[in-house]
Amino acid sequence: MADNLSLTATVREGVGKGAAREARRNDLVPGIVYGGSEDPLNINVKFNELLKKLNAGKFMSTLINLSIEGKTIQVICRDIQKHIVKDLPTHLDFLRLSKTARIKLFIPVVFNNQDICKGIKRGGVLTVVRPEVELIVNAMEIPSALEVDIKDFEVGDTITISNITLPAGTETTIKGRDFVVANIQAPSGLKSSENESTDSDDAATDTIGEEKEETAQE
């Protein structure tokens, strides 16, 4: 399971655009914590601390221990608004979680044993269709990744969700079909060779057909 992140916040007394702008001038990122049985809470997070967590990755799919003036609550980040030009965080939305909560999250897929994959060793290329899969998970048991062993997959094989063992207590949001996650495609050289072979066969067939027509006319 994914390790929880830790983040510190302070209560933001003011509300509205003015208070948010003031927070940003002080190198803080405004945000809100909502959900559960409590009222929404306006907060500020230190910009440098937040940016470090964001750069580490998986921020949106990891349970966060949010410390607010001595009290720690468990949340998940539901939205990050960013500056349209600088692409830096300008506002955060956090959702409070209970121990029994179930939430939807995109979980990354890890393809193990690529170095000994039969298809790749023959020159095939791993083409990832879904680098992440949306799951319904228990809030307190969020998996860090979905893993699939591809060592026995050959050129032309398709890797579907049924090839991945889902962690206990999780399910996909897509129901009723065995959707594709990745495939092992033939190398471009082999594709070209196959196409040329097909073209040659077609040309030969056309020639034979023309010869038959000429014989019939005679």
N, C-alpha and C positions, 0 to 999 in steps of 0.2 A: 504494500500500500504506500501511497505517497506520504512523505513526511510533511507535517504541518509547517506553515510559515509563521513567523512572528512579526507583528507590525504594531507600532505605537501610534496612538492618536490622541488629540485633545479635543475637548468640546468646543464647538464654534458658537459663540453667543449670538452674533448677528446672523441675519438671514438675508437672502436676496443677492442681487448682482454686486452691490456695493461691498458687502462683507466678503464675497468670494474674491473680488478684485484685490481687496486689502490683504487677504490671506496669500494670494499669489505674489504680491509685492514683498511679502515677508518670507518668501521661499517655502510656502506651504501649499498643499493641494487640498482644496475643499472637497468634502464628500458627505454622504448620508448613509446611515445604517437604518434599515427598515425590516419589517417582517416580525413574525412571532406575536406575542401578546403585548409587547411594549410599543410605545409611540416612536415614530421616526426620530432619529438623533442626528443633528448636524455636527460634523467633525472636521478637523484639519489633520493632515498627515504631512510629515516632513518630506519635502521634494526629493532630497538626496537619498533618503532611506527608501522611499518608494521606487525611485528610478533603479536603484541597485537590485531590488526584488524583481522588478519588471525585466531587467536585462538578464536575470538568471533563468527566465523562462517558466512556463507552466503556471503563471500567476492566476489565470482565469480558471484553472482546473485543480487548484490545490486548496485544501482547507486552511483557513488563516486564523491564528490566535490573535485577535485584535485587543490590545491593551489600551483601555481608555481611563486615564486618571485612576489607576490602581485596580480597576476591574477588568477581567479578561473575558471576552465572549468569542464564540466560534462563529465565523462568517465565511461566506464565499463571495468573491467579487463577481458582480453581475454585469457591470458596464464600466468602461473607461472612456471618457471623452478626452479627445486630444486636440491640440492646436492644429488648425488646418494647414499651416505652413511648416512649423517647427516639429510637428509630430510628437510633442511632449504632452504628458498627462495634465489635464486642466480640471477634471472632476471625476469622482469615483462613486459608484453605487455598491454598497455591501448588503448582503442578505443574511439576517440572523438564522442560525440553524439549531434545531433541536436534535437530540440523539436519535429520534425515530424518523427524521426527515429524509425524504427521497427526492433527489434532484436530477436534472438532465445536464450532462456535461460531455464535451468532446474530449475523448481520451486518445492519445497518440498510439499508433501501431508500430511495433518494433519487429523487424524481419531478421531473425537469428540465422546464423550459419550461412551467410551469403558467400563466404569464401570457399565453402565446400558444396555449394548447391550444384547439383548435376547439370541443370539447364544452363546456369551461368558459366560453368566450367567449359561447356560446349560452345560458348560464345553468345549465349542468350543474354537478354537485358531485362533486369527487374524493372517493370513499369508500375509505379504505385498509383492506383486510382483513388484510394481513400487513405491519406496519411493519418487521418483521425476518424474515429467512429463515435457517433453520439450514443451514449448509454444513459440508462436510468440507474442511478447508484444510491447506495446508502450513504448519507452525508458523512458519517463517521468512518466509512471504509472506502474511500475514493482510491481506485487503482492508479498507480503512476503511469502505467502503459499496458497495452495489450500485446502479447508476444506470440509469434508464430514461427515455427521451425520450418525453413524452406529447403533443407538439404536434399530432400528426395524429389523435388519438383523438377520436371523436365521442360525443355523448350516447347512452348505452346500450351503449357498448363496454366490454369486459372486458380488463383487463391481467393477463396470466398470466406464469408464470415463463419461458415460451418467448420472451417479449418482452424479456427481460433477457439481455444477453451476460455470462456468468459469467467471472470472471478465470481465466486459465490455471492449471491444477492444482487447481481447486475443483470440487465437485459437491454437489448438494443431497442431504439425507438422505431426502427424500420421493422415492420412485421410482415409475415407471410411470404417472404422470398429470401433465397440464399444469395444475397448481393455480393458483388465482386469487390475485393479489397485491392488486389494487385494481380499481375500476370507476368509470365516469363515469355517475352517476345523473341522471335527469331532475329538474329543479327541482320543488319541491312544488306550485307553481302549475300547472305543465303536467300533473302527475299528477292533480290535482284536476279539471282541465278534461277530461282523457281519461276519468276515471271518470264525470263528469257526462254526457259524450257517450255513454258506454256505457250508463248508466242510462236516458238518454232513448231510445236505440235499443231497449233492452229493453222500455221502457214502450210505445213505438210498436208494437212487434211484438206485445205482449200485447193492445193495443187492436184491432189488425187481426184477431188470432186470435179475440177475443171477438165482433167484428162478423160474422165468417164463421160462427161457431157459431149466432148469433142468426138469420142468413139461412137457415141449414140447417134450423133448427127451424120457421121460418115455412113 
